[in-house]
Amino acid sequence: MESQANMMGNESLAHRFEAIEEEELRNVLESRRVRLAEAPTDEGLDEAEPVLTARIGSESYGFPFANVVEVIRLTTLTRLAGVPPHILGLTNLRGEVLPVVDIRVFFEVQRDELTDLPLAVVVFKGEGRLAVLIDEVESLLMLAREQLLPPISTHTGIREEYQLGVTEQRSVVLNLDRILSDPRLIVNQEG
């Protein structure tokens, strides 16, 4: 009889524990829903976040990892007629056709010759993806906004609006949300 009472007490306790867990789970999910529903900020790097640094010509650029899909070796590049000079052409990445951009030309910086087997960082914003030509991957840094020096308005011709800041190692951390929203990078696929 006593063991039956203990079992009933344990079941009641387990039920209360499940109710607390369920309520806590609802609170956690509600908190996440509220955070995700907030409008995204254009600030970037609020907390320490990974930044992929890459050499492009003689300069070093940082790509916030939140916008990076992967680094690829360009094996094919189909040139297009009638596109702006910063769009080098298209590449096929596992069935997905991506525009390839030379960021140096986009920023109106002197362009070096392409290497034999150039690399590209595939970046995205929403559904839009493109490949940014790079010469070599340098490192993966953990950076927070307060670790960045202010954007440099004269830095190799890159407008301040496209920079989140500059690292102590002198890598320009790119504001990929702004860059990927620039209408000059949209390739009209309708012909």
C-alpha positions in Angstrom: 0.0 0.0 0.0 2.8 2.3 0.9 4.7 1.6 -2.3 1.5 2.2 -4.3 1.2 5.7 -2.6 4.8 6.4 -3.3 4.3 5.4 -7.0 1.2 7.7 -7.2 3.3 10.5 -5.5 6.1 10.0 -8.0 3.7 10.0 -10.9 2.2 13.3 -9.6 5.7 14.7 -9.1 6.7 13.6 -12.6 3.5 15.2 -14.0 4.4 18.5 -12.2 8.0 18.2 -13.5 6.7 17.7 -17.1 4.4 20.7 -16.7 7.4 22.9 -15.5 9.5 21.6 -18.3 6.7 22.2 -20.8 6.2 25.8 -19.5 10.0 26.4 -19.6 10.2 25.1 -23.1 7.3 27.4 -24.1 9.2 30.4 -22.6 12.4 29.5 -24.4 10.6 29.1 -27.7 8.7 32.4 -27.2 12.0 34.1 -26.4 13.5 32.7 -29.6 10.5 33.7 -31.6 10.7 37.3 -30.4 14.5 37.5 -31.1 14.0 36.0 -34.6 11.1 38.4 -35.3 13.2 41.4 -34.6 14.3 43.4 -37.6 17.9 42.4 -38.5 20.4 45.1 -37.7 23.0 46.3 -40.2 25.6 46.5 -37.5 27.1 43.0 -37.8 29.6 41.5 -35.4 27.6 42.3 -32.2 29.3 39.4 -30.3 32.5 37.7 -31.2 31.8 36.0 -34.5 34.1 34.3 -37.0 35.4 36.3 -39.9 37.2 34.7 -42.9 40.1 36.8 -44.1 41.4 36.5 -47.6 44.0 38.2 -49.7 42.7 39.9 -52.8 45.6 41.5 -54.7 47.8 43.2 -52.2 44.9 43.8 -49.7 43.3 41.7 -47.0 39.5 41.5 -46.7 37.3 40.0 -44.0 34.1 38.2 -44.8 31.7 37.8 -41.8 31.2 34.0 -41.6 27.5 34.4 -41.2 27.3 35.3 -45.0 29.9 32.7 -46.2 28.8 29.5 -47.7 32.1 28.1 -48.8 35.4 28.7 -50.5 35.7 27.1 -53.9 38.4 26.8 -56.6 37.0 28.1 -59.9 37.3 25.4 -62.5 35.1 27.0 -65.1 34.2 30.6 -65.8 31.8 31.5 -68.6 32.3 35.1 -69.7 29.2 37.2 -70.5 28.8 40.0 -73.0 27.2 43.2 -71.9 27.7 42.9 -68.2 29.5 45.4 -66.0 33.3 44.8 -65.8 33.2 43.8 -62.1 31.1 40.7 -63.1 33.7 38.3 -64.6 31.1 35.8 -65.7 29.3 32.7 -64.4 30.4 29.5 -62.7 28.5 26.3 -62.2 28.6 25.1 -58.6 27.0 21.7 -58.3 24.2 22.7 -60.7 23.7 26.2 -59.3 24.8 29.0 -61.6 26.6 31.8 -59.7 27.9 35.2 -60.9 31.6 35.7 -60.2 32.5 39.2 -59.0 35.9 40.8 -58.9 35.5 43.0 -55.8 38.6 45.1 -56.8 36.8 46.3 -60.0 33.6 46.8 -58.0 35.5 49.0 -55.6 37.3 50.7 -58.5 40.7 49.5 -57.3 43.5 48.4 -59.6 43.0 44.8 -60.8 45.8 42.3 -60.9 46.0 39.5 -63.4 44.0 36.4 -62.5 45.9 33.5 -61.1 45.8 30.2 -63.0 43.4 28.6 -60.6 41.6 31.4 -58.8 39.6 30.9 -55.6 36.3 32.4 -54.7 34.3 32.9 -51.5 30.6 32.0 -52.1 28.6 34.5 -50.1 24.8 35.0 -49.6 22.1 37.3 -48.4 18.6 35.8 -48.4 18.2 33.8 -51.6 21.0 35.7 -53.5 24.4 34.0 -53.8 27.5 35.0 -55.7 31.2 34.1 -55.8 33.7 36.8 -54.9 37.1 36.2 -56.5 40.0 35.9 -54.0 43.7 35.1 -54.3 44.2 33.1 -51.1 42.5 32.4 -47.8 44.5 33.9 -44.9 42.8 33.0 -41.6 39.6 32.6 -39.6 39.4 35.3 -36.8 37.0 35.6 -33.9 36.0 39.3 -33.9 33.5 41.5 -32.1 32.4 45.0 -33.2 34.5 46.7 -30.5 37.6 45.1 -31.8 37.4 46.8 -35.1 38.9 50.1 -35.9 36.6 52.6 -37.7 36.2 52.3 -41.4 38.7 54.2 -43.4 37.1 56.4 -46.1 40.2 56.5 -48.3 41.2 52.8 -47.9 41.8 51.6 -51.4 38.7 53.4 -52.7 36.3 51.3 -50.8 33.4 53.4 -49.7 32.8 53.5 -45.9 29.3 52.1 -46.3 30.8 48.8 -47.5 33.0 48.4 -44.5 32.2 47.2 -41.0 35.7 48.3 -39.9 39.4 47.4 -40.0 41.1 44.7 -37.9 44.4 45.3 -36.1 46.0 43.2 -38.8 44.7 45.7 -41.4 42.1 43.5 -43.0 39.0 45.5 -44.2 36.0 43.6 -42.8 33.3 43.9 -45.5 29.6 44.7 -44.9 28.3 41.9 -47.0 24.7 42.8 -46.4 25.2 46.2 -48.0 27.4 44.9 -50.8 25.0 42.1 -51.7 22.1 44.6 -51.7 23.9 46.8 -54.3 21.9 46.8 -57.5 25.1 46.8 -59.5 25.7 43.1 -58.5 22.3 41.9 -59.7 22.5 39.8 -62.9 19.3 39.9 -64.8 18.5 36.3 -65.6 15.5 37.1 -67.7 17.6 38.1 -70.7 
